[in-house]
Amino acid sequence: MQSLFEQIAACQLWRFPGGVHPPTRKAELSKKPIASLPLPDKLYIPLRQHIGVAGYCLVQKGDHVMKGQPLTLADNSLSVPVHAPTSGLILDVTEHTGPHPSALPEPCIVLEPDGLDEWREREPMAYQQCTTKQLLERIQQSGIAGMGGAGFPTHLKSGVQQQVELLIINGVECEPYISADDALMQEHADTIRQGIDILCHMLEPKAVLIAIEDDKPAAIRAMQTACHGQQHWYVRAVPTKYPSGGEKQLIQLLTGQEVPAGRRPIDIGMMMFNVGTSFAIAQAVLHDIPLISRIVTIAGDTLQQPQNVLAPLGTPVSDLLHFCGFQPERRQRVIMGGPMMGFTLPDLSVPVIKTTNCILAPTQQELPAAGKEMDCIRCTACAEACPASLLPQQLLWFSKAKDTEKLAEYNLFDCIECGACAYVCPSEIPLVQYYRIAKADIREQQREALKAEQAKARFEARKARLEAEKLERQRRNEQLAAERAAKQSASAPDAVAAALARVKSQQQQAPGDLEAIKAERERKKQLARERQAEKTAAGADAKTSQDPRQAAIAAALARAKAKKQAATTSDTEPVQPQQGQLQQQQPEQPATEPADTGTTSEASDPRKAAIAAAIARAKAKKQAEALPASEQAEAEAAEPEQAAAVSVSDAPTEATEQPSDPRKAAIAAAIARAKAKKLKETEPK
């Protein structure tokens, strides 16, 4: 039995299931050379033109850039940069309608060409002297992505670690109208071969297969001439059948092997690249020309000169159409891509990107619009045309029902969205559109599930981190408490020893020092008592100032005391010769003092004051009777003056008491008059 390589060398081909044969309409275009498009007035360069994430924007409004200068930075493996297609001025970085069926705006760099087309400095590489890592880095920094329509980053695809048995170069343009790769192979076959050499240098395959449809004889001859003399390189003409250009379909057609569902060609030892990708790799490595332009097929009966055009990336579709003599009709449709897999553009300002290979401007008769959708008649034509051996009818029902489990069971993601099922459907059901919506919903659910898993993981990580921090704080607090306890236990004997030392030093001090210490303490106590007395007096003054009546009473008492002292002083002056008698009466002197006490307390109780006065008179009378006759005469002689003094001293007291009780004041006045009358009667005549 022949091996696979022997069968390939024998030019054996196989078949793939399904497929359709729409009219190609390429004969006229394949005979025309590639035209160069003049620089447009403005270029709208989307930041993301591939499968993956957009790079970080390196320019801003007002910057001047050179041709080939990177406009974004590829800061991760899923990103490739975009470059300036020509030199010019950055007008803005803003949102612009993107080349997508959703017609949603995307971030774009608006570049105004200056017409000079000045290049940045370029550094070509000799790939034979470069490592695979260096070549992959150059491919990534040149912004190369799959040119066949998928747009997968080439450096990721070519940087696999598995052994590559067969390298396949896809030159099959199976969709009607599209002839961009045909024109590229006819005019740049040698550059494509150089790109294949670089791929072989990196991947080291055992054989190379270059597949071209049999309706492109000029391209087949050009590639055979370019690859002449290369060992184990084979140029194969494959039957014209749609979609023979699909990756899995072409592998099955060339090798008879089928890529398992959910797997990639590398899993069976094969790798596939588009001829446009090979051309871009050669340009990037050998000439340091990044991916800044591509060949686009401009076709349709509304164009006077349909042809293949080399267009800078970011060129608006309107510029391409007008360059080819666009004459739009009423309700004109413009399609980006082929008639099978393309989509209608909402706006002619949509720019050309790295995956754009065709712009169609057909008439209504040339490509009629889809009719009204009707019910499925279960004719099974879609299942017969499916190149992936799926059941389009079942997938339609499950897509409408949003049954994700059934869609996964029936391998929805194996659908390549070729449109063969919709092409043969007699009910004109847009099957591919239902599948695209279902895929988008499933991807969104998967993203939400992934976000939920990531959020859960972050929550668990945060919870574990907080618990670890709590345990760490607890351990640190316990350690600090242990350290403090150890320090306290170590310092306790020292404190006791210090106290004992102070006591001993006090005991050893001299007696004189102790006396000085005691004297100092007494002085401090006396100062404290004085300060307390001052505070008390200040409080009393404050209270007195708060009550006017108390202040008046205090003033009256002070005046009465002052007058009484003055009267007492005047009475004692004439009695100086009789010193003996005064000394005998000195012990009895306190008998007159209750008058002062009564005077001070009279303000509070007049009856006590009267009783005290009566007791004082009784004592005085008893003392007078006990004196000899001569002394009695002298005492009687002095009694009127004393009585007058007492009456004078009592008068203010009564005056001070009068405001508080008028009756008591009247009684006191009567008693005073009686005393005065009695004194007059007892006076000697």
PyMOL commands that set and color helices and strands:
alter all, ss='L'
color gray80, all
select helices_A, chain A and resi 4-9+27-30+127-129+132-141+154-157+180-187+189-203+217-226+247-255+265-268+275-287+317-323+381-385+392-401+404-409+412-414+420-424+431-507+511-546+548-572+579-591+593-601+606-626+629-657+662-682
alter helices_A, ss='H'
color red, helices_A
select strands_A, chain A and resi 35-36+43-46+56-57+64-65+72-73+88-97+105-113+166-171+207-213+233-238+270-274+293-299+307-312+335-336+343-344+358-360
alter strands_A, ss='S'
color yellow, strands_A
deselect
rebuild
show_as cartoon
